[in-house]
Amino acid sequence: EKGGWPSFMDKEIHEDPEAVANTLLGRFDAKGDIVLDEVRIEPEVLRSIDRIVVVACGTASYAGLVARYAIEHWVRIPVEVELAHEFRYRDPILTPRTLVVAISQSGETMDTLMAIRHAREQGSRVLAICNTQGASIPRESDAVLYTHAGPEIAVASTKAFVAQIVAAYLLGLYFAQIKGTMFRDEIHHIVQQLRSMPEKIQWVLDTQADTVNRTATHMVNARSFLFLGRHVGYPVALEGALKLKEIAYTFTEGFAAGELKHGPIALVDAGEPVVVIVPSSRGRSTLHNKVVSGIEEVKARGAYTIVVAEEGDPDAERYADAVFWRPVCSTLLSPLVDVVPLQLFAMDMAMLKGYDVDKPRNLAKSVTVE
Ligand code: F6R
């Protein structure tokens, strides 16, 4: 079943490119416009949506956080992302013009299921982004957009995460198309970029795995890791931190790079590993410069810096002890590649420590209790 791979996790990380490609498949008409046939909510209703609330848990919630940057930018409506278990137990403001988007790989997460039941009782429409055909969450939603990552067996979610980002991006672009918040050409251009992502992810798998493995070997005894990122790199940092704690049982914390001086920098001591997601040095250079100054600050305090950066970024070379390179791509699409070395890193760390990467202790693949 593992098809020659040492673990399901290894196999599934190597299926990231396919998960992205398959989730894009069949979502366009001959003119290149987006058609989401499964989203059976009338265009007039979709046009009236003035707010999106994403509900999800764990990795799926990080896919929602990534999508927030893109959807708010493209569609100009507010997107909130809330952990399903927190959402449910307050009194969230929901109207018929709110679209609740539930993201779930398994489609059986009880917390997320309870959140959508609550949303529908309040009169909001619910759209599920789900990887499992016919699961409870899509069954109880008004509409569904399936991710086509294929069955995910390893407990730690990998290929489902990249597929969730793609599905949420398709939804955002579809909204932009029907609300007319972007030019058709702009949408087509982003779709073209999305189509090139499987190849870029493959490049990371082919060329960066050795560096990742060497870095893991070097850091195997580290007791804790800090992960930091800014903008879309922030949820990627959270996801990298979650992967490592969940399968390598290492204490990690992920935070927004801008928070460094508001507290977390106190943790940085000689030898402390800090993983930093560095945005592209082209275009949005203020973002890049701010993150680079964060690296300088932790480096000055003796941190061991592991950096995910764009090929050829001179600052990465200058301040990093180890670099995982990303091929050139637009900022909004960079999470699809940046998470890949972090998935490999967590897996390598767990393997080196002798743990079962597919079945981490205390965890279940789908959490069907509250
Ligand atoms: C992390 C992980 C969990 C799940 C979370 C939601 O690797 O797998 O954090 O992402 O339990 O699960 P689904 O997506 O099935 O609702």
Residues whose N, C-alpha, C, O or C-beta is under 5 A from the ligand:
A	BS01	F6R	C57 G58 T59 A60 I103 S104 Q105 S106 G107 T109 V155 A156 S157 K365
